[in-house]
Amino acid sequence: MCARLLVVIAGPTASGKTSAAIHLAKHFGTEIISADSRQFYREIPIGTATPDLQERQGITHHWLGNKSITEPVDAGTYSREVRILLQRLFETHQVVILTGGSGLYIDAVLRGFDALPEANEALRVQLQQELEEKGIEALQQKLSTLDPVYFAQVDINNPARLIRAIEVCVTTGKPYSELRQNNAEPLAYPYLKFCMDLPRETLYSRINERTLHMLAQGFEAEARAVLPFRNEQALQTVGYKEWFDYFDGKISRDEAVTLIQQHTRNYAKRQVTWNRRDKEMIFISPDDIAGMIALIEEKLKSL
């Protein structure tokens, strides 16, 4: 049987992952699996920069808009379902592409995801109340004390993830990051990990420009359409929270746009930090498709 290889295209938001993945998928005649945990949800394609049919250029994409915002997907579920999908795709493809900016979800596929304790409803209610009374900063401070390792990795503006991590830490007496690494089963297939590497100034400029492009596409209207679902976990994220504050009259429209750009840059910075700690990453320009192809072919020959 021919060698099988999973090619991971990681990197911060707006760094060119989608374009690079499509170029590679075309070259190797394969399909793409999204590892962007926000692009799973069909109601919010604009604010999550989900590639439309034209952008996909005829390449089959999996895990794009396949869930509703009322059906939150955790990393463990994603890992299990993607591994089943990989088994099927590798029956007909030598190479499969996994791409996205959600490092936690990529790691869940590659390294497996540990069984964690069930939700502690009483504690969750308590933490939710603390969030409402003291703000997200109180949860950030609590998690940074309980588990500084996971705090450096998680989207600290996502209260649902903060609450879950704190809940596990308090319930078990152990760091969430430690529990996630005990019994996971690594992926059965070899993989190669690329990270899109851009100068910070270029990346930040692309983020600002993409936000304006989203506005032109109807980002505000999209956010208003999902306003009734504002408490869903999928909407506790950059872009929608700022619009909701604007709709509530807390900030102006211009302030909302500026904050979306700023918070997206902040998020990208955390993504860069996450990827820089990964010793397996090959940092490469998103335009160096030939370089990526050469490294993939070299890897395949070695398997």
DORO-174785 format. One record per residue: z, y, x of N, C-alpha, C in turn. Coordinates in Angstrom, 1 decimal. Layout:
residues N
SITE       nZ       nY       nX      caZ      caY      caX       cZ       cY       cX
SITE        Z        Y        X        Z        Y        X        Z        Y        X
...
//
This chain:
residues 303
SITE       nZ       nY       nX      caZ      caY      caX       cZ       cY       cX
SITE      0.0     -1.2      0.8      0.0      0.0      0.0      0.0      1.2      0.9
SITE     -0.7      2.3      0.5     -0.8      3.5      1.2      0.6      4.2      1.2
SITE      0.8      4.9      2.3      2.0      5.7      2.4      2.1      6.7      1.3
SITE      3.3      7.0      0.8      3.4      8.0     -0.2      4.3      9.2      0.3
SITE      4.0     10.4      0.0      4.7     11.6      0.5      4.9     12.6     -0.5
SITE      6.1     13.1     -0.7      6.5     14.2     -1.6      6.5     15.5     -0.7
SITE      5.7     16.4     -1.1      5.6     17.7     -0.4      6.3     18.8     -1.2
SITE      7.4     19.3     -0.6      8.2     20.4     -1.2      7.7     21.7     -0.7
SITE      7.4     22.6     -1.7      7.1     24.0     -1.4      8.2     24.9     -2.0
SITE      9.1     25.3     -1.1     10.3     26.1     -1.5     10.1     27.5     -1.0
SITE     11.1     28.4     -1.3     11.0     29.8     -0.9     11.6     30.7     -2.0
SITE     11.8     31.9     -1.6     12.4     32.9     -2.6     11.4     33.2     -3.7
SITE     11.9     33.8     -4.7     11.0     34.3     -5.8      9.9     35.3     -5.3
SITE      8.7     35.2     -5.8      7.6     36.0     -5.5      7.1     35.9     -4.0
SITE      7.4     34.7     -3.4      6.9     34.5     -2.0      5.6     33.8     -1.9
SITE      5.0     33.4     -3.0      3.7     32.8     -2.9      3.7     31.3     -3.0
SITE      4.8     30.7     -3.6      4.9     29.2     -3.7      3.8     28.6     -4.6
SITE      3.6     29.3     -5.8      2.6     28.7     -6.7      1.2     28.6     -6.1
SITE      0.8     29.7     -5.5     -0.6     29.7     -4.9     -0.7     28.7     -3.9
SITE      0.3     28.6     -3.0      0.2     27.6     -1.9      0.2     26.2     -2.5
SITE      1.0     25.9     -3.5      1.1     24.6     -4.1     -0.2     24.2     -4.7
SITE     -0.9     25.2     -5.4     -2.2     24.9     -6.0     -3.3     24.6     -5.0
SITE     -3.3     25.3     -3.9     -4.2     25.1     -2.8     -4.0     23.6     -2.3
SITE     -2.8     23.3     -2.1     -2.5     21.9     -1.5     -2.9     20.8     -2.5
SITE     -2.5     21.1     -3.8     -2.8     20.1     -4.9     -4.3     19.9     -5.0
SITE     -5.1     21.0     -4.8     -6.6     20.8     -4.9     -7.1     20.0     -3.7
SITE     -6.5     20.3     -2.5     -7.0     19.6     -1.3     -6.7     18.1     -1.4
SITE     -5.5     17.8     -1.9     -5.1     16.3     -1.9     -5.4     15.7     -3.2
SITE     -6.0     16.4     -4.2     -6.3     15.8     -5.5     -5.1     15.3     -6.2
SITE     -4.1     16.1     -6.3     -2.8     15.6     -6.9     -2.3     16.6     -7.9
SITE     -1.0     16.4     -8.3     -0.4     17.1     -9.4      0.9     17.8     -8.9
SITE      1.4     18.8     -9.7      2.5     19.6     -9.2      3.7     19.5    -10.2
SITE      4.9     19.3     -9.7      6.1     19.3    -10.5      6.8     20.6    -10.2
SITE      7.2     21.4    -11.2      7.9     22.6    -11.0      9.4     22.3    -10.8
SITE     10.0     23.0     -9.8     11.4     23.0     -9.5     12.0     24.4     -9.7
SITE     11.5     25.1    -10.7     12.1     26.4    -11.0     12.8     26.2    -12.3
SITE     14.1     26.2    -12.3     14.9     25.8    -13.4     14.8     26.8    -14.6
SITE     14.2     28.0    -14.4     13.9     28.9    -15.5     12.6     28.7    -16.2
SITE     11.6     28.1    -15.4     10.3     27.9    -15.9     10.2     26.7    -16.8
SITE     11.3     25.9    -17.0     11.4     24.8    -17.9     11.2     25.2    -19.4
SITE     11.6     26.5    -19.6     11.8     26.9    -21.0     10.6     27.7    -21.6
SITE     10.1     27.1    -22.7      8.8     27.6    -23.2      8.9     29.0    -23.8
SITE     10.0     29.5    -24.2     10.1     30.8    -24.9     10.1     32.0    -23.9
SITE     10.2     31.7    -22.6     10.3     32.9    -21.7      9.4     32.8    -20.5
SITE      8.1     32.6    -20.7      7.2     32.5    -19.6      6.9     33.7    -18.8
SITE      7.0     34.9    -19.4      6.7     36.1    -18.7      7.8     36.5    -17.7
SITE      9.1     36.5    -18.2     10.2     36.9    -17.3     10.5     35.9    -16.2
SITE     10.0     34.7    -16.4     10.2     33.6    -15.3      8.9     33.4    -14.4
SITE      7.9     34.3    -14.7      6.7     34.2    -13.9      6.1     32.8    -13.9
SITE      6.1     32.2    -15.1      5.5     30.8    -15.2      4.0     31.0    -15.1
SITE      3.3     30.2    -14.3      1.9     30.3    -14.2      1.2     29.9    -15.5
SITE      0.2     30.8    -15.9     -0.5     30.4    -17.1     -1.6     29.4    -16.8
SITE     -2.4     29.0    -17.8     -3.4     28.0    -17.6     -4.5     28.5    -16.6
SITE     -4.8     29.8    -16.7     -5.8     30.3    -15.7     -5.2     30.2    -14.3
SITE     -4.0     30.6    -14.1     -3.4     30.5    -12.8     -3.3     29.1    -12.2
SITE     -3.1     28.2    -13.2     -2.9     26.8    -12.7     -4.3     26.2    -12.2
SITE     -5.4     26.8    -12.5     -6.7     26.4    -12.0     -7.0     24.9    -12.2
SITE     -6.7     24.4    -13.4     -7.0     23.1    -13.7     -6.1     22.0    -13.1
SITE     -5.1     22.4    -12.3     -4.2     21.4    -11.8     -3.1     21.1    -12.8
SITE     -2.8     19.8    -12.9     -1.8     19.4    -13.9     -0.4     19.8    -13.3
SITE      0.3     20.5    -14.1      1.7     20.9    -13.8      2.7     20.2    -14.7
SITE      3.8     19.7    -14.2      4.8     19.1    -15.0      6.1     20.0    -14.9
SITE      6.8     19.9    -16.0      8.1     20.7    -16.1      7.8     22.2    -16.1
SITE      6.8     22.6    -16.8      6.6     24.0    -17.2      6.6     24.1    -18.7
SITE      7.6     24.9    -19.2      7.6     25.1    -20.6      7.8     23.8    -21.5
SITE      8.4     22.8    -20.9      8.6     21.6    -21.6      9.9     21.5    -22.3
SITE     10.7     22.5    -22.3     12.0     22.5    -22.9     12.2     23.8    -23.7
SITE     13.1     23.8    -24.6     13.5     25.0    -25.4     14.7     25.6    -24.7
SITE     14.9     26.9    -24.9     16.2     27.5    -24.3     17.4     27.0    -25.0
SITE     17.2     26.3    -26.1     18.4     25.7    -26.8     18.7     24.3    -26.3
SITE     17.9     23.8    -25.3     18.0     22.5    -24.7     18.3     22.7    -23.1
SITE     19.4     23.2    -22.7     19.6     23.4    -21.3     19.5     22.1    -20.5
SITE     18.9     22.2    -19.3     18.7     21.1    -18.4     19.5     21.3    -17.1
SITE     20.5     20.4    -16.9     21.2     20.5    -15.7     20.5     19.7    -14.5
SITE     21.0     19.9    -13.3     20.4     19.4    -12.1     20.4     17.9    -12.2
SITE     21.4     17.3    -12.7     21.5     15.8    -12.7     20.4     15.2    -13.6
SITE     20.3     15.8    -14.8     19.2     15.3    -15.8     17.9     15.5    -15.1
SITE     17.6     16.7    -14.6     16.4     17.0    -13.9     16.1     15.9    -12.8
SITE     17.0     15.6    -12.0     16.8     14.7    -10.9     16.4     13.3    -11.4
SITE     17.1     12.8    -12.5     16.8     11.5    -13.0     15.4     11.5    -13.6
SITE     15.0     12.5    -14.4     13.7     12.5    -15.0     12.6     12.7    -14.0
SITE     12.8     13.6    -13.0     11.7     13.8    -12.1     11.5     12.5    -11.2
SITE     12.6     11.8    -10.9     12.4     10.6    -10.1     11.6      9.5    -10.9
SITE     11.8      9.5    -12.2     11.0      8.6    -13.0      9.5      9.0    -13.0
SITE      9.3     10.3    -13.1      8.0     10.9    -13.1      7.3     10.6    -11.7
SITE      8.0     10.7    -10.6      7.5     10.5     -9.3      7.0      9.0     -9.2
SITE      7.7      8.1     -9.7      7.3      6.7     -9.7      5.9      6.6    -10.3
SITE      5.7      7.2    -11.4      4.5      7.1    -12.1      3.4      7.8    -11.4
SITE      3.6      9.0    -10.9      2.6      9.8    -10.2      2.2      9.1     -8.9
SITE      3.1      8.5     -8.2      2.8      7.8     -6.9      2.0      6.5     -7.1
SITE      1.8      6.1     -8.3      1.0      4.9     -8.6     -0.5      5.3     -8.4
SITE     -0.8      6.6     -8.6     -2.2      7.0     -8.5     -2.5      8.1     -7.5
SITE     -1.4      8.6     -6.8     -1.5      9.7     -5.9     -0.8      9.4     -4.6
SITE     -1.4      9.7     -3.5     -0.7      9.5     -2.2      0.3     10.7     -1.9
SITE      0.0     11.9     -2.4      0.8     13.0     -2.2      1.1     13.6     -3.6
SITE      2.4     14.1     -3.7      2.8     14.8     -4.9      3.5     16.1     -4.5
SITE      3.2     17.2     -5.2      3.8     18.5     -4.8      5.0     18.8     -5.7
SITE      6.1     19.2     -5.1      7.3     19.7     -5.9      7.5     21.1     -5.4
SITE      7.5     22.1     -6.3      7.6     23.4     -5.9      8.5     24.3     -6.8
SITE      9.2     25.2     -6.2     10.1     26.1     -7.0     11.2     26.7     -6.2
SITE     11.8     27.7     -6.8     12.9     28.4     -6.0     14.3     27.9     -6.3
SITE     14.5     26.9     -7.1     15.8     26.4     -7.5     16.3     25.4     -6.5
SITE     16.9     25.8     -5.4     17.3     24.9     -4.3     18.2     23.8     -4.8
SITE     19.1     24.1     -5.7     20.0     23.0     -6.2     19.2     21.9     -6.9
SITE     18.2     22.2     -7.6     17.4     21.2     -8.3     16.5     20.4     -7.4
SITE     16.0     21.1     -6.4     15.2     20.4     -5.3     16.1     19.4     -4.6
SITE     17.3     19.9     -4.2     18.2     19.0     -3.5     18.6     17.8     -4.4
SITE     18.8     18.0     -5.7     19.1     17.0     -6.7     18.1     15.9     -6.7
SITE     16.8     16.2     -6.5     15.7     15.3     -6.5     15.7     14.5     -5.2
SITE     15.9     15.2     -4.1     15.8     14.6     -2.7     17.0     13.8     -2.4
SITE     18.2     14.3     -2.7     19.4     13.7     -2.2     20.2     13.0     -3.3
SITE     19.7     13.2     -4.6     20.5     12.6     -5.7     21.5     13.5     -6.2
SITE     22.1     13.2     -7.3     23.2     14.1     -7.8     24.4     13.2     -8.3
SITE     25.5     13.6     -7.8     26.7     12.8     -8.1     27.2     12.9     -9.5
SITE     27.9     11.8     -9.9     28.5     11.8    -11.2     29.7     12.8    -11.2
SITE     29.8     13.7    -12.1     30.8     14.7    -12.1     31.6     14.5    -13.4
SITE     32.9     15.0    -13.4     33.7     14.8    -14.6     33.1     15.5    -15.8
SITE     33.5     15.0    -17.0     33.0     15.6    -18.3     33.6     17.0    -18.4
SITE     33.0     17.8    -19.3     33.5     19.1    -19.5     34.9     19.1    -20.0
SITE     35.7     20.1    -19.5     37.1     20.3    -19.9     37.0     21.5    -20.9
SITE     36.9     21.2    -22.2     36.7     22.2    -23.2     37.7     23.3    -23.3
SITE     39.0     22.9    -23.1     40.1     23.9    -23.2     39.9     24.9    -22.0
SITE     39.7     24.3    -20.8     39.5     25.2    -19.6     38.2     26.0    -19.8
SITE     37.2     25.5    -20.3     36.0     26.2    -20.5     36.2     27.4    -21.4
SITE     36.9     27.2    -22.5     37.2     28.3    -23.4     38.0     29.4    -22.7
SITE     38.9     29.0    -21.9     39.8     29.9    -21.2     38.9     30.7    -20.2
SITE     38.0     30.1    -19.5     37.2     30.8    -18.5     36.2     31.7    -19.2
SITE     35.7     31.3    -20.4     34.8     32.1    -21.2     35.5     33.4    -21.6
SITE     36.7     33.2    -22.0     37.5     34.4    -22.5     37.8     35.3    -21.3
SITE     38.0     34.7    -20.1     38.2     35.6    -18.9     36.9     36.3    -18.6
SITE     35.8     35.7    -18.8     34.5     36.3    -18.6     34.4     37.5    -19.5
SITE     34.7     37.4    -20.8     34.5     38.4    -21.7     35.5     39.6    -21.5
SITE     36.7     39.2    -21.0     37.7     40.3    -20.9     37.6     41.0    -19.5
SITE     37.3     40.3    -18.5     37.4     40.8    -17.1     36.0     41.0    -16.4
SITE     35.0     40.3    -17.0     33.7     40.4    -16.5     33.4     39.3    -15.5
SITE     32.1     39.2    -15.1     31.6     38.1    -14.3     32.3     38.2    -12.9
SITE     32.7     39.4    -12.4     33.3     39.5    -11.1     34.5     38.7    -11.0
SITE     35.3     38.5    -12.1     36.5     37.7    -12.0     36.2     36.2    -11.7
SITE     35.1     35.7    -12.4     34.7     34.3    -12.1     34.1     34.2    -10.7
SITE     33.4     35.2    -10.2     32.9     35.1     -8.9     34.0     35.1     -7.8
SITE     35.0     35.9     -8.0     36.2     35.9     -7.1     36.9     34.5     -7.2
SITE     37.0     33.9     -8.3     37.7     32.7     -8.5     37.0     31.5     -7.8
SITE     35.6     31.5     -8.0     34.8     30.4     -7.3     34.8     30.6     -5.8
SITE     34.7     31.9     -5.4     34.6     32.1     -3.9     35.9     31.6     -3.2
SITE     37.0     31.6     -3.9     38.3     31.1     -3.4     38.3     29.6     -3.5
SITE     37.9     29.0     -4.6     38.0     27.6     -4.8     37.0     26.8     -4.0
SITE     35.8     27.4     -3.9     34.7     26.7     -3.2     33.7     27.6     -2.6
SITE     34.0     28.2     -1.4     33.2     29.2     -0.8     31.8     28.6     -0.4
SITE     31.7     27.3     -0.2     30.4     26.7      0.2     29.5     26.7     -1.0
SITE     29.9     26.3     -2.2     29.0     26.4     -3.3     28.8     27.8     -3.8
SITE     29.8     28.7     -3.6     29.6     30.1     -3.9     28.5     30.7     -3.1
SITE     28.2     30.3     -1.9     27.2     30.8     -1.1     25.8     30.3     -1.5
SITE     25.8     29.3     -2.4     24.5     28.7     -2.8     24.1     29.0     -4.2
SITE     25.1     29.2     -5.1     24.9     29.3     -6.5     24.3     30.7     -6.9
SITE     23.7     30.8     -8.0     23.3     32.1     -8.6     24.6     32.7     -9.1
SITE     25.2     33.7     -8.4     26.5     34.2     -8.8     26.4     35.1    -10.0
SITE     25.2     35.3    -10.5     25.1     36.1    -11.7     24.9     35.2    -12.9
SITE     25.0     33.9    -12.7     24.8     33.0    -13.8     26.2     32.5    -14.2
SITE     26.8     33.0    -15.3     28.2     32.6    -15.7     28.4     31.2    -16.0
SITE     27.3     30.6    -16.6     27.4     29.2    -17.0     27.7     28.3    -15.8
SITE     26.9     28.6    -14.7     27.1     27.8    -13.5     28.4     28.1    -12.8
SITE     28.9     29.3    -12.8     30.2     29.7    -12.3     31.3     28.9    -13.0
SITE     31.2     28.9    -14.3     32.2     28.3    -15.2     32.3     26.8    -14.9
SITE     31.1     26.2    -14.8     31.0     24.7    -14.6     31.6     24.3    -13.2
SITE     31.3     25.1    -12.2     31.8     24.8    -10.9     33.3     25.0    -10.8
SITE     33.8     26.1    -11.4     35.3     26.3    -11.4     36.0     25.2    -12.2
SITE     35.4     24.8    -13.3     35.9     23.8    -14.2     36.1     22.5    -13.4
SITE     35.1     22.1    -12.6     35.1     20.9    -11.8     36.2     21.0    -10.7
SITE     36.2     22.2    -10.1     37.2     22.4     -9.0     38.7     22.2     -9.5
SITE     38.9     22.9    -10.6     40.3     22.9    -11.2     40.6     21.5    -11.8
SITE     39.7     20.9    -12.4     39.9     19.6    -13.0     40.2     18.5    -12.0
SITE     39.4     18.5    -10.9     39.5     17.4     -9.9     40.4     17.8     -8.7
SITE     40.6     19.1     -8.5     41.4     19.5     -7.3     40.6     19.4     -6.0
SITE     39.2     19.3     -6.2     38.4     19.2     -5.0     37.2     20.2     -5.2
SITE     36.6     20.7     -4.1     35.5     21.6     -4.2     34.3     20.9     -4.9
SITE     33.7     21.7     -5.7     32.5     21.2     -6.4     31.4     20.8     -5.4
SITE     31.2     21.5     -4.3     30.2     21.2     -3.3     30.5     19.8     -2.7
SITE     31.8     19.5     -2.5     32.2     18.2     -1.9     31.9     17.1     -2.9
SITE     32.2     17.2     -4.1     32.0     16.2     -5.1     30.5     15.9     -5.3
SITE     29.7     16.9     -5.1     28.2     16.7     -5.3     27.6     15.9     -4.2
SITE     28.4     15.6     -3.1     27.8     15.0     -2.0     28.3     13.6     -1.7
SITE     29.1     13.0     -2.6     29.8     11.8     -2.2     28.9     10.5     -2.5
SITE     28.4     10.4     -3.7     27.8      9.1     -4.1     26.3      9.2     -4.5
SITE     25.7     10.3     -4.1     24.3     10.5     -4.4     23.4      9.5     -3.7
SITE     22.4      9.1     -4.4     21.4      8.2     -3.8     20.1      8.9     -3.4
SITE     19.8      8.9     -2.1     18.6      9.7     -1.6     17.3      9.2     -2.3
SITE     16.3     10.0     -2.3     15.0      9.7     -2.8     14.4      8.5     -2.0
SITE     13.7      7.7     -2.7     13.2      6.5     -2.1     11.9      6.8     -1.3
SITE     11.3      8.0     -1.5     10.1      8.3     -0.8     10.3      9.3      0.3
SITE      9.5      9.3      1.4      9.6     10.3      2.4      9.1     11.6      1.9
SITE      9.6     12.7      2.5      9.2     14.0      2.0      9.0     15.0      3.2
SITE      8.3     16.1      2.9      8.1     17.1      3.9      8.4     18.4      3.2
SITE      9.2     19.3      3.8      9.7     20.5      3.1      9.2     21.8      3.8
SITE      8.4     22.5      3.1      7.9     23.8      3.6      8.7     24.9      2.8
SITE      8.9     26.0      3.5      9.5     27.2      2.9      8.6     28.4      3.2
SITE      8.2     29.1      2.1      7.4     30.3      2.3      8.1     31.4      3.0
SITE      7.6     31.9      4.1      8.3     32.8      5.0      7.5     34.1      5.0
SITE      8.2     35.2      4.6      7.6     36.5      4.5      8.6     37.5      5.1
SITE      8.1     38.6      5.7      9.0     39.7      6.1      9.7     40.2      4.9
SITE     11.0     40.6      5.1     11.8     41.0      3.9     11.1     42.2      3.2
SITE     10.6     43.1      4.0     10.0     44.3      3.3      8.8     43.9      2.4
SITE      8.0     42.9      2.9      6.9     42.4      2.1      7.4     41.7      0.9
SITE      8.4     40.9      1.0      8.9     40.1     -0.1      9.4     41.1     -1.2
SITE     10.2     42.1     -0.8     10.8     43.0     -1.7      9.7     43.8     -2.4
SITE      8.7     44.2     -1.7      7.6     44.9     -2.3      6.9     44.1     -3.4
SITE      6.7     42.8     -3.1      6.1     41.9     -4.0      7.0     41.7     -5.3
SITE      8.3     41.7     -5.1      9.2     41.5     -6.2      9.1     42.8     -7.1
SITE      9.1     43.9     -6.5      9.0     45.2     -7.3      7.7     45.2     -8.1
SITE      6.6     44.9     -7.4      5.3     44.9     -8.1      5.2     43.9     -9.2
SITE      5.7     42.7     -8.9      5.7     41.6     -9.9      6.4     42.0    -11.2
SITE      7.6     42.7    -11.0      8.3     43.2    -12.2      7.5     44.1    -13.0
SITE      6.7     45.0    -12.4      5.9     45.9    -13.1      4.7     45.2    -13.8
SITE      4.2     44.1    -13.2      3.2     43.3    -13.8      3.8     42.6    -15.0
SITE      5.0     42.1    -14.9      5.7     41.5    -16.1      5.8     42.5    -17.3
SITE      6.1     43.7    -17.0      6.2     44.7    -18.0      4.9     44.9    -18.7
SITE      3.8     44.9    -18.0      2.5     45.0    -18.5      2.1     43.8    -19.4
SITE      2.7     42.7    -19.1      2.4     41.5    -19.8      3.2     41.4    -21.1
SITE      4.2     42.2    -21.3      5.0     42.1    -22.5      6.4     41.6    -22.3
SITE      7.0     41.8    -21.1      8.3     41.3    -20.8      9.4     41.8    -21.7
SITE      9.3     43.1    -22.1     10.3     43.6    -23.0     10.3     43.0    -24.3
SITE      9.1     42.8    -24.9      8.9     42.1    -26.2      9.4     40.7    -26.1
SITE      9.2     40.0    -25.0      9.6     38.6    -24.9     11.2     38.6    -24.9
SITE     11.8     39.5    -24.2     13.3     39.6    -24.2     13.8     39.9    -25.5
SITE     13.2     40.8    -26.3     13.6     41.1    -27.6     13.5     39.9    -28.6
SITE     12.5     39.1    -28.4     12.3     37.9    -29.2     13.4     36.9    -29.1
SITE     13.9     36.8    -27.8     15.0     35.8    -27.6     16.4     36.4    -27.7
SITE     16.5     37.7    -28.1     17.8     38.3    -28.2     18.8     37.5    -29.1
SITE     18.3     36.9    -30.2     19.3     36.1    -31.0     19.9     34.9    -30.3
SITE     19.2     34.5    -29.2     19.7     33.4    -28.4     20.4     33.8    -27.1
SITE     20.9     35.0    -27.1     21.3     35.6    -25.8     22.5     34.9    -25.2
SITE     23.2     34.1    -25.9     24.3     33.3    -25.3     23.9     32.0    -24.8
SITE     22.7     31.6    -24.9     22.2     30.4    -24.4     22.2     30.4    -22.8
SITE     22.5     29.3    -22.2     22.6     29.3    -20.7     21.3     29.7    -20.1
SITE     20.2     29.4    -20.6     18.9     29.7    -20.0     18.7     31.2    -19.9
SITE     19.4     32.0    -20.7     19.2     33.4    -20.7     20.3     34.2    -19.9
SITE     21.2     33.4    -19.2     22.2     34.0    -18.4     21.6     34.2    -17.0
SITE     20.6     35.0    -16.9     19.9     35.1    -15.7     19.2     36.5    -15.5
SITE     18.8     36.8    -14.3     18.2     38.1    -14.0     17.0     38.3    -14.9
SITE     16.9     39.5    -15.4     15.8     39.9    -16.3     16.2     40.1    -17.7
SITE     16.7     39.0    -18.3     17.1     39.0    -19.7     18.4     39.7    -19.9
SITE     19.4     39.6    -19.0     20.7     40.2    -19.2     20.5     41.8    -19.1
SITE     19.6     42.2    -18.2     19.4     43.7    -18.1     18.7     44.2    -19.4
SITE     17.8     43.5    -19.9     17.1     43.9    -21.2     18.2     43.9    -22.3
SITE     19.0     42.9    -22.4     20.0     42.9    -23.4     21.0     44.1    -23.4
SITE     21.3     44.5    -22.1     22.2     45.7    -22.0     21.4     46.9    -22.5
SITE     20.1     47.0    -22.2     19.3     48.1    -22.7     19.3     48.1    -24.3
SITE     19.0     46.9    -24.8     19.0     46.8    -26.3     20.3     47.2    -26.9
SITE     21.4     46.9    -26.2     22.8     47.3    -26.7     23.1     48.7    -26.5
SITE     22.2     49.5    -25.8     22.4     50.9    -25.6     23.4     51.2    -24.4
SITE     23.6     50.2    -23.6     24.5     50.4    -22.4     23.8     51.1    -21.3
SITE     22.5     50.9    -21.2     21.7     51.5    -20.1     20.4     52.0    -20.7
SITE     19.7     52.8    -19.9     18.4     53.3    -20.4     17.3     52.2    -20.0
SITE     16.1     52.4    -20.5     15.0     51.5    -20.2     14.7     51.5    -18.7
SITE     14.6     52.7    -18.2     14.3     52.9    -16.8     15.4     52.2    -15.9
SITE     16.6     52.4    -16.3     17.7     51.7    -15.6     17.6     50.2    -15.7
SITE     17.2     49.7    -16.8     17.0     48.2    -17.0     15.9     47.7    -16.0
SITE     14.8     48.4    -15.9     13.7     48.0    -15.0     14.2     48.1    -13.6
SITE     14.8     49.1    -13.2     15.3     49.3    -11.8     16.3     48.2    -11.5
SITE     17.2     47.8    -12.4     18.2     46.8    -12.2     17.5     45.4    -12.1
SITE     16.5     45.2    -12.9     15.8     43.9    -12.8     15.2     43.7    -11.4
SITE     14.6     44.8    -10.9     14.0     44.7     -9.6     15.1     44.5     -8.5
SITE     16.2     45.3     -8.7     17.3     45.2     -7.7     18.0     43.8     -7.7
SITE     18.3     43.3     -8.9     18.9     42.0     -9.0     18.0     40.9     -8.6
SITE     16.7     41.0     -8.8     15.8     40.0     -8.4     15.7     40.0     -6.8
SITE     15.8     41.2     -6.2     15.8     41.2     -4.7     17.1     40.6     -4.2
SITE     18.2     40.8     -4.9     19.5     40.2     -4.5     19.4     38.7     -4.6
SITE     18.8     38.2     -5.7     18.6     36.8     -5.9     17.8     36.2     -4.8
SITE     16.7     36.9     -4.5     15.8     36.4     -3.4     16.5     36.3     -2.1
SITE     17.4     37.2     -1.8     18.2     37.2     -0.6     19.1     36.0     -0.5
SITE     19.7     35.6     -1.7     20.5     34.4     -1.7     19.6     33.1     -1.5
SITE     18.4     33.2     -2.1     17.5     32.0     -1.9     17.2     31.9     -0.4
SITE     16.9     33.0      0.2     16.6     32.9      1.7     17.7     32.3      2.5
SITE     19.0     32.8      2.1     20.2     32.2      2.8     20.3     30.7      2.6
SITE     20.1     30.3      1.4     20.1     28.8      1.1     19.1     28.1      2.0
SITE     17.9     28.6      2.0     16.8     27.8      2.7     17.0     27.9      4.2
SITE     17.6     29.0      4.7     17.8     29.1      6.2     18.8     28.1      6.7
SITE     19.7     27.6      5.8     20.7     26.6      6.2     20.1     25.2      6.2
SITE     18.9     25.0      5.7     18.4     23.7      5.6     17.6     23.4      6.9
SITE     18.1     22.4      7.7     17.5     22.1      9.0     16.2     21.4      8.8
SITE     15.9     20.8      7.6     14.6     20.1      7.4     13.4     21.0      7.0
SITE     13.7     22.3      6.7     12.7     23.2      6.3     11.7     23.6      7.4
SITE     10.5     23.6      7.1      9.4     24.2      8.0      9.1     25.5      7.4
SITE      9.4     26.6      8.2      9.1     27.9      7.7      7.7     28.3      8.1
SITE      6.9     28.8      7.1      5.5     29.0      7.3      5.0     30.1      6.4
SITE      4.0     30.8      6.8      3.4     31.8      5.9      2.7     31.1      4.7
SITE      2.9     31.7      3.5      2.2     31.2      2.3      0.7     31.2      2.5
SITE      0.2     32.0      3.4     -1.3     32.0      3.6     -1.8     30.9      4.5
SITE     -0.9     30.3      5.2     -1.3     29.3      6.2     -1.5     27.9      5.6
SITE     -2.5     27.9      4.7     -2.7     26.6      4.0     -3.2     25.5      5.0
SITE     -4.1     26.0      5.9     -4.6     25.0      6.9     -3.5     24.4      7.7
SITE     -2.5     25.2      8.1     -1.3     24.7      8.8     -0.5     23.7      8.1
SITE     -0.3     24.0      6.8      0.4     23.0      5.9     -0.4     21.7      5.8
SITE     -1.7     21.8      5.6     -2.5     20.6      5.4     -2.4     19.8      6.7
SITE     -2.5     20.4      7.8     -2.5     19.7      9.1     -1.1     18.9      9.3
SITE      0.0     19.6      8.9      1.3     19.0      9.1      1.5     17.8      8.1
SITE      0.9     18.0      6.9      1.0     16.9      5.9      0.2     15.7      6.3
SITE     -1.0     15.9      6.8     -1.8     14.8      7.3     -1.2     14.1      8.5
SITE     -0.6     14.9      9.3      0.1     14.3     10.5      1.3     13.5     10.1
SITE      2.0     13.9      9.1      3.1     13.2      8.5      2.7     11.9      7.9
SITE      1.6     11.9      7.1      1.1     10.7      6.5      0.7      9.7      7.5
SITE      0.1     10.1      8.6     -0.3      9.2      9.7      0.9      8.5     10.3
SITE      2.0      9.1     10.3      3.2      8.6     10.9      4.0      7.6     10.0
SITE      3.6      7.6      8.7      4.4      6.7      7.8      3.9      5.3      7.8
//
